[in-house]
Amino acid sequence: MINKVKGLASQYFEEVRNIRRYLHQHPELSSEEYNTSKFISEKLTEYGINFKGGIAKTGILASIEGKNPSKKIIALRADMDALPISEENNVEYKSVNEGVMHACGHDSHVAILLGCAKILSSLKNEFEGTIKLIFQPSEEKFPGGAITMINEGILDNPKPQSIIAMHVYPNLECGKMGVRKGMYMASTDEIYITVKGKGGHAATPSLCIDPILIASHIIVSLQQIISRNAPSHIPTVLSFGKIIGQGRTNIIPNEVRIEGTLRTMNESWRSEAQQKINNIAKFTAKGMGGECDVFIDKGYPYLVNEENLTERIKDYSIEYLSKENVEDLELRMTAEDFAYFSQYAPSCLYRLGIANSSKGITSNLHTSTFDIDENSLEKGIGLMAWIAINELSINMVDNC
């Protein structure tokens, strides 16, 4: 079977590369993936795979049934959306949509899931069970497409026993994959603080209540949450990336807006930290004569890779890629809305190496020069298909 999968991966590679290039050239922002959805639908129709579209506006749920379809159900997920970044790569498949770019590799995710689907459809008489294929919109923007698709019932009737996703990873060379058991990625909350004072002439600060000064004290004071309050065993990040005070060299503004992010890996501490942010910001402003509004937009939960499933995926990957090409990964403080899926069924998000140092393909995710070594696509479709086939062969007792 492994030779069949590798053979089909090689056979379908050129098509998958063309799919990825088309998607890369025609990126769409979160919740606007209408043409991407249409393209995926056309491919699924071409492959003879049943699907339903229009979920969470642009999402798609497809399924491939092997022999004895109800024996076991698993799900594979790919996200579809691009980022508001202007591409600087000089390649023939460069984005034609101004200011929009697949800088996080979701074009590769869709292409790999489609290629994997074609392999699995070709082999459906050689395995038992059903594979759900989830093409998910809006991973990059709150509240995220995952929870919306879940709320619209994609995990019901029937519910999968496991859910698996892949994300490209520029920290690994092409031909490698990486995975981590247990806690892997952080929760993420967006913080919006508005500091209100009394503006006026910068030469007469005694007649003003300076929101610039208050905002500065708030930012410094909030860092004690990490240095003095965060439990040492719980990874936590509190960062601020935006400060807007519409004054001038000689004008103190009436208000200042601050935006940042809180990331951690414990729900109890997460709630406590949110309350501390609220209290410190408001009391600091009040103590300096001003006022402060705090809004914390609670985002994605932290991601846990279920240990037994993840250990099996690591074993399948060693079989497919060889042991020296499978690596254990470190914790990451980035976030993923795939975490919502992990709350409904045993789940695992693994990483596919896409870098090639000799070709200069090393740019990080979310950068204007991000690209992949396209040879990783062949590894990606074969590995995902191999993982799915093997996971279907694990009976429910073993899986529990």
C-alpha positions as CSV (number, residue, x, y, z in Angstrom):
1,M,0.0,0.0,0.0
2,I,2.8,2.5,0.8
3,N,4.2,2.0,-2.7
4,K,0.8,2.5,-4.2
5,V,0.4,5.8,-2.3
6,K,3.9,7.0,-3.2
7,G,3.3,6.1,-6.8
8,L,0.0,8.0,-7.0
9,A,1.6,11.0,-5.2
10,S,4.3,11.1,-7.9
11,Q,1.6,10.7,-10.6
12,Y,-0.5,13.5,-9.3
13,F,2.3,15.9,-8.3
14,E,2.2,18.0,-11.4
15,E,-1.5,18.6,-11.1
16,V,-1.2,19.5,-7.4
17,R,1.6,21.9,-8.2
18,N,-0.6,23.6,-10.8
19,I,-3.5,23.8,-8.3
20,R,-1.2,25.4,-5.8
21,R,0.1,27.9,-8.3
22,Y,-3.4,28.9,-9.4
23,L,-4.5,29.4,-5.8
24,H,-1.4,31.3,-5.0
25,Q,-2.0,33.6,-7.9
26,H,-5.6,34.2,-7.0
27,P,-5.7,34.7,-3.2
28,E,-8.8,35.8,-1.3
29,L,-9.1,37.3,2.2
30,S,-10.9,35.7,5.1
31,S,-14.7,35.1,4.5
32,E,-14.2,36.3,0.9
33,E,-13.0,32.9,-0.6
34,Y,-15.8,32.6,-3.1
35,N,-13.6,31.9,-6.2
36,T,-11.4,29.6,-4.1
37,S,-14.5,27.7,-3.0
38,K,-15.8,27.5,-6.6
39,F,-12.4,26.2,-7.8
40,I,-12.4,23.5,-5.0
41,S,-15.9,22.5,-5.9
42,E,-15.0,22.0,-9.5
43,K,-12.0,19.8,-8.6
44,L,-14.1,17.7,-6.3
45,T,-16.7,17.2,-9.0
46,E,-13.9,16.3,-11.5
47,Y,-12.7,13.7,-9.0
48,G,-16.2,12.2,-8.4
49,I,-16.2,13.2,-4.7
50,N,-19.5,14.1,-3.0
51,F,-19.5,17.5,-1.2
52,K,-21.6,20.2,0.2
53,G,-20.7,23.9,-0.2
54,G,-21.9,27.2,1.3
55,I,-20.9,26.2,4.9
56,A,-19.8,29.3,6.9
57,K,-20.4,31.1,3.5
58,T,-17.5,29.6,1.6
59,G,-16.6,26.4,3.4
60,I,-16.9,22.9,1.9
61,L,-17.5,19.5,3.4
62,A,-16.7,16.5,1.3
63,S,-16.5,12.8,2.0
64,I,-14.9,9.7,0.6
65,E,-16.4,6.3,1.5
66,G,-14.4,3.2,1.5
67,K,-15.7,-0.3,2.1
68,N,-18.0,-0.6,5.1
69,P,-18.3,3.3,5.4
70,S,-19.6,3.3,9.0
71,K,-16.8,1.3,10.5
72,K,-14.8,4.3,11.3
73,I,-14.9,8.0,10.4
74,I,-12.0,10.5,10.4
75,A,-11.6,14.0,9.1
76,L,-8.9,15.9,7.3
77,R,-8.9,19.7,7.4
78,A,-7.3,22.5,5.2
79,D,-7.8,26.3,5.6
80,M,-8.4,28.5,2.5
81,D,-7.9,32.2,3.2
82,A,-5.0,34.5,2.4
83,L,-3.5,37.6,4.1
84,P,-3.6,41.4,3.5
85,I,0.1,41.4,2.4
86,S,1.6,42.7,-0.9
87,E,3.7,39.9,-2.5
88,E,7.3,40.8,-3.4
89,N,8.3,37.4,-5.0
90,N,9.3,37.5,-8.6
91,V,7.6,34.3,-9.7
92,E,5.3,33.4,-12.6
93,Y,2.5,32.6,-10.1
94,K,2.8,35.8,-8.1
95,S,-0.5,37.1,-6.7
96,V,-2.6,39.1,-9.2
97,N,-4.8,40.4,-6.4
98,E,-3.3,43.7,-5.2
99,G,-2.4,43.7,-1.5
100,V,-3.5,40.1,-1.0
101,M,-1.1,37.1,-0.7
102,H,-1.0,33.5,0.4
103,A,1.7,34.3,2.9
104,C,0.8,31.6,5.3
105,G,0.7,28.6,2.9
106,H,-3.0,28.0,2.9
107,D,-2.8,27.6,-0.9
108,S,-0.6,24.6,-0.3
109,H,-2.9,23.3,2.4
110,V,-5.8,23.2,-0.1
111,A,-3.7,21.8,-2.9
112,I,-2.4,19.0,-0.7
113,L,-5.9,18.1,0.6
114,L,-7.2,18.0,-2.9
115,G,-4.3,15.8,-4.0
116,C,-4.7,13.6,-1.0
117,A,-8.4,13.3,-1.8
118,K,-7.6,12.2,-5.3
119,I,-5.3,9.5,-4.0
120,L,-7.8,8.3,-1.4
121,S,-10.6,8.3,-4.0
122,S,-8.4,6.1,-6.2
123,L,-7.9,3.7,-3.4
124,K,-11.3,3.7,-1.8
125,N,-11.9,0.0,-2.5
126,E,-8.8,-0.9,-0.5
127,F,-9.7,0.6,2.9
128,E,-12.7,0.6,5.2
129,G,-14.4,3.6,6.7
130,T,-15.2,7.2,5.7
131,I,-13.0,10.3,5.4
132,K,-14.5,13.7,5.8
133,L,-12.7,16.5,4.0
134,I,-13.0,20.0,5.5
135,F,-12.1,23.0,3.4
136,Q,-12.3,25.8,6.0
137,P,-12.5,29.6,5.4
138,S,-11.3,32.4,7.6
139,E,-8.6,30.9,9.8
140,E,-6.7,34.2,9.8
141,K,-9.6,36.4,11.2
142,F,-11.7,36.2,14.4
143,P,-13.9,34.5,15.1
144,G,-12.5,32.0,12.7
145,G,-14.2,29.6,10.2
146,A,-13.6,26.5,12.3
147,I,-16.1,27.3,15.1
148,T,-18.7,28.5,12.5
149,M,-18.4,25.3,10.5
150,I,-18.7,23.3,13.7
151,N,-21.8,25.2,14.8
152,E,-23.3,24.5,11.3
153,G,-22.9,20.7,12.0
154,I,-20.0,19.5,10.0
155,L,-18.8,17.2,12.7
156,D,-22.3,15.6,13.1
157,N,-23.9,12.6,11.4
158,P,-21.5,11.0,11.6
159,K,-19.0,12.4,14.1
160,P,-15.3,11.7,13.3
161,Q,-13.2,9.7,15.7
162,S,-10.2,11.8,14.9
163,I,-9.5,15.1,13.1
164,I,-6.1,15.8,11.4
165,A,-4.6,18.9,9.8
166,M,-1.3,19.9,8.3
167,H,0.5,23.3,8.3
168,V,3.5,24.1,6.2
169,Y,6.6,25.0,8.2
170,P,9.5,27.1,6.8
171,N,11.7,26.0,9.8
172,L,12.0,22.5,8.3
173,E,13.6,21.5,5.0
174,C,11.5,20.0,2.3
175,G,11.2,16.3,2.8
176,K,10.8,16.5,6.6
177,M,7.8,16.8,8.9
178,G,7.5,17.7,12.6
179,V,4.9,17.0,15.3
180,R,4.5,17.6,19.0
181,K,2.3,15.6,21.5
182,G,0.1,17.4,24.0
183,M,0.0,21.2,24.4
184,Y,1.3,22.7,21.2
185,M,-0.1,26.2,20.4
186,A,-1.4,29.1,22.5
187,S,-4.8,30.6,23.0
188,T,-5.0,34.2,21.6
189,D,-6.9,37.2,22.7
190,E,-7.0,40.6,21.2
191,I,-6.7,43.6,23.5
192,Y,-8.1,47.0,22.7
193,I,-7.5,49.9,25.2
194,T,-8.8,53.4,24.8
195,V,-7.2,56.0,27.2
196,K,-9.2,59.2,27.6
197,G,-7.7,62.4,28.8
198,K,-8.0,66.1,28.1
199,G,-6.1,67.5,25.1
200,G,-4.5,70.8,24.6
201,H,-1.4,72.8,23.8
202,A,1.8,70.8,24.4
203,A,3.4,73.9,25.9
204,T,0.8,74.0,28.7
205,P,0.6,70.4,30.0
206,S,-0.6,71.5,33.4
207,L,-3.9,72.4,31.7
208,C,-4.2,68.9,30.1
209,I,-4.7,65.3,31.2
210,D,-2.1,63.7,29.0
211,P,-3.3,60.4,27.5
212,I,0.1,59.8,25.9
213,L,1.7,59.7,29.3
214,I,-1.1,57.7,30.8
215,A,-0.9,55.1,28.0
216,S,2.9,54.8,28.5
217,H,2.4,54.0,32.2
218,I,-0.3,51.5,31.4
219,I,1.9,49.6,28.9
220,V,4.8,49.5,31.4
221,S,2.5,48.5,34.3
222,L,0.9,45.7,32.3
223,Q,4.2,44.0,31.8
224,Q,4.2,43.1,35.5
225,I,1.5,40.6,34.7
226,I,4.1,38.5,32.9
227,S,7.1,39.3,35.1
228,R,5.4,39.1,38.5
229,N,2.1,37.3,38.2
230,A,2.3,34.7,35.4
231,P,2.8,31.1,36.8
232,S,6.3,30.0,35.8
233,H,5.0,26.7,34.4
234,I,2.5,28.4,32.1
235,P,3.9,30.0,28.9
236,T,2.5,33.5,28.5
237,V,3.0,36.4,26.2
238,L,1.6,39.9,26.4
239,S,2.6,42.2,23.6
240,F,1.4,45.5,22.2
241,G,1.8,46.3,18.5
242,K,-0.2,49.4,18.0
243,I,-0.5,52.9,19.7
244,I,-2.4,55.7,18.1
245,G,-2.5,59.2,19.5
246,Q,-3.6,61.7,16.9
247,G,-1.7,64.7,18.3
248,R,1.3,66.6,16.9
249,T,4.6,68.0,18.2
250,N,2.7,70.8,19.9
251,I,-0.7,69.1,20.5
252,I,-1.7,66.7,23.3
253,P,-4.6,64.6,22.0
254,N,-7.8,63.8,23.8
255,E,-7.3,60.0,23.6
256,V,-4.9,57.3,22.8
257,R,-5.8,53.8,21.4
258,I,-3.6,50.8,22.2
259,E,-3.9,47.3,20.7
260,G,-2.1,44.1,21.7
261,T,-2.4,40.4,22.2
262,L,-2.5,38.0,25.2
263,R,-1.4,34.4,24.6
264,T,-1.2,31.6,27.0
265,M,-1.8,27.8,27.6
266,N,-4.1,27.6,30.6
267,E,-7.8,28.7,30.6
268,S,-7.9,29.5,34.3
269,W,-4.8,31.7,34.1
270,R,-6.1,33.2,30.8
271,S,-9.2,34.5,32.6
272,E,-7.2,35.8,35.5
273,A,-4.8,37.6,33.2
274,Q,-7.7,39.2,31.3
275,Q,-9.1,40.6,34.6
276,K,-5.7,41.9,35.6
277,I,-5.3,43.7,32.3
278,N,-8.7,45.3,32.8
279,N,-8.0,46.4,36.4
280,I,-4.4,47.7,35.9
281,A,-5.3,49.7,32.8
282,K,-8.4,51.3,34.4
283,F,-6.8,52.0,37.8
284,T,-3.6,53.4,36.3
285,A,-5.7,55.8,34.1
286,K,-7.9,56.8,37.0
287,G,-4.9,57.4,39.3
288,M,-3.5,59.9,36.7
289,G,-6.7,61.8,36.3
290,G,-7.9,60.1,33.1
291,E,-10.3,57.3,32.1
292,C,-9.8,54.0,30.3
293,D,-12.0,51.6,28.3
294,V,-10.8,48.0,28.0
295,F,-12.2,45.5,25.5
296,I,-10.7,42.0,25.3
297,D,-11.9,40.0,22.3
298,K,-11.5,36.4,23.4
299,G,-10.0,34.5,20.5
300,Y,-9.0,30.9,19.7
301,P,-8.4,28.4,22.5
302,Y,-5.1,26.7,23.0
303,L,-4.3,23.7,20.8
304,V,-3.7,20.2,22.2
305,N,-2.5,17.4,20.0
306,E,-4.1,14.3,21.5
307,E,-1.1,12.1,22.6
308,N,-2.2,8.7,21.3
309,L,-3.2,10.0,17.9
310,T,-0.1,12.1,17.6
311,E,2.2,9.2,18.5
312,R,0.5,7.1,15.8
313,I,0.9,9.9,13.2
314,K,4.6,10.2,14.1
315,D,4.9,6.4,13.5
316,Y,3.1,6.6,10.2
317,S,5.4,9.5,9.2
318,I,8.5,7.5,10.0
319,E,7.2,4.7,7.9
320,Y,6.6,7.1,5.0
321,L,9.5,9.5,5.2
322,S,12.1,7.6,7.3
323,K,13.1,8.3,11.0
324,E,15.7,11.0,10.2
325,N,13.0,13.1,8.5
326,V,10.6,13.2,11.4
327,E,11.3,15.8,14.1
328,D,9.8,16.6,17.5
329,L,8.7,20.3,17.7
330,E,8.8,22.9,20.4
331,L,5.9,24.8,21.9
332,R,4.7,27.7,19.8
333,M,3.0,30.9,21.1
334,T,1.3,31.3,17.7
335,A,-2.4,30.3,17.5
336,E,-4.6,28.2,15.2
337,D,-8.4,28.0,15.1
338,F,-7.9,24.2,14.4
339,A,-7.9,24.3,18.2
340,Y,-11.7,24.4,18.1
341,F,-11.7,21.0,16.4
342,S,-9.5,19.6,19.2
343,Q,-12.3,20.3,21.6
344,Y,-14.7,18.0,19.8
345,A,-12.6,14.9,18.9
346,P,-9.0,13.6,19.3
347,S,-7.0,15.9,17.0
348,C,-3.5,16.5,15.7
349,L,-1.9,19.3,13.7
350,Y,1.4,18.4,12.2
351,R,4.0,20.4,10.2
352,L,5.3,19.8,6.7
353,G,8.8,21.1,5.8
354,I,8.8,23.4,2.8
355,A,12.1,25.2,3.0
356,N,15.1,24.8,0.7
357,S,18.2,26.7,1.9
358,S,20.1,26.0,-1.2
359,K,17.4,27.7,-3.3
360,G,17.0,30.6,-0.9
361,I,13.5,29.5,0.1
362,T,13.7,30.4,3.8
363,S,11.2,33.3,4.4
364,N,9.0,33.0,7.4
365,L,5.2,32.8,7.5
366,H,3.3,36.0,7.1
367,T,6.1,37.7,5.1
368,S,5.9,39.3,1.7
369,T,8.6,36.9,0.3
370,F,7.2,33.7,1.7
371,D,7.2,30.7,-0.7
372,I,7.7,27.0,-0.7
373,D,9.9,24.4,-2.3
374,E,7.1,22.9,-4.5
375,N,8.7,19.4,-4.2
376,S,7.2,19.4,-0.7
377,L,3.7,19.0,-2.3
378,E,4.4,15.5,-3.5
379,K,5.6,14.5,0.1
380,G,2.6,16.4,1.5
381,I,-0.2,14.6,-0.5
382,G,1.3,11.2,0.0
383,L,2.0,11.6,3.7
384,M,-1.5,12.8,4.4
385,A,-3.1,10.0,2.4
386,W,-0.8,7.5,4.2
387,I,-1.8,8.9,7.6
388,A,-5.5,8.7,6.7
389,I,-5.4,5.1,5.5
390,N,-3.5,3.9,8.5
391,E,-5.7,5.8,11.0
392,L,-8.8,4.2,9.5
393,S,-7.2,0.8,10.2
394,I,-7.1,1.5,13.9
395,N,-10.3,0.1,15.5
396,M,-12.3,2.2,17.9
397,V,-11.3,0.2,20.9
398,D,-7.6,0.9,20.2
399,N,-8.4,4.5,19.4
400,C,-10.0,5.0,22.8
